Amino acid sequence: MLGATGRTGEHFTNRALAEGHRVRALVRSPEKLAAHGERIEVVRGSITDTIDTDSLVAGIDYVVVMLGDAASQRRTKINTAFMKRLIPSMRRQGVRRILYQAGALSRPHGGRLSPALWLIRNLIARSFIGQHRDNESVMAFLATQANDLEWIVHRAGIYSDGPSKGRLQRSSRKYSVASFADCADYNYRMVTERSAIHTADLSHYE
């Protein structure tokens, strides 16, 4: 789990642990996960550190990536650089499935944003342009250099940590502004959904 202490990642981690899964998490501040005790294996570090990515993914079934650092991503594509280290490690360790959470305002590889999403991205959410470009670079890398693996991208319309507004469904065109908890629930379901492999879809409420 990459991003386990983030707002969506925290919900995802709690769900996985509650349902009996073992979780390994890379985090900068392990004390944030101390309440979980031995139920979670914590690796101290950051994706910008020099870490052993082979050891990080050894013996696991799924990789889940929910990372975002708007300040750093304005300067460089930190997620893309890490994914280019992580994917070869997954191959070497025999790990097949990875879910990457991008944003609804990030254009899928080979696709376009709807006019409404384009306007939001370029007029209202310009401060996050570095994140969008980094996410787009990750999606291009996965689509062109990692199709031997079972990658899934969720282009999430995350807004707040309010209460659940319902159950999100996958869509290539429809999107909803969703809570962190609902996006985490969607990601938890999609990581084992075979029909989602090699897609970079949006999500919307039923």
Buried (B, 14 or more C-beta within 10 A) or exposed (E): BBBBBBBBBBBBBBBBBEEEBEBBBBBEEBEBBEEBEEBBEBBEBBBEEEBEBBEBBBEBEBBBBBBBBEEBBBEEBBBBBBBBBBBBBBBEBEBBBBBBBBBBBBBBBEEEBEEEBEEBBEEEBEEBBBBBBBBBBBBBBBBEEBEEBBBBBBBBBBBEEEEEBEEBBBEEEEBBEBBBBBBBBBBBBBBEEEEBBBBBBBBBBE
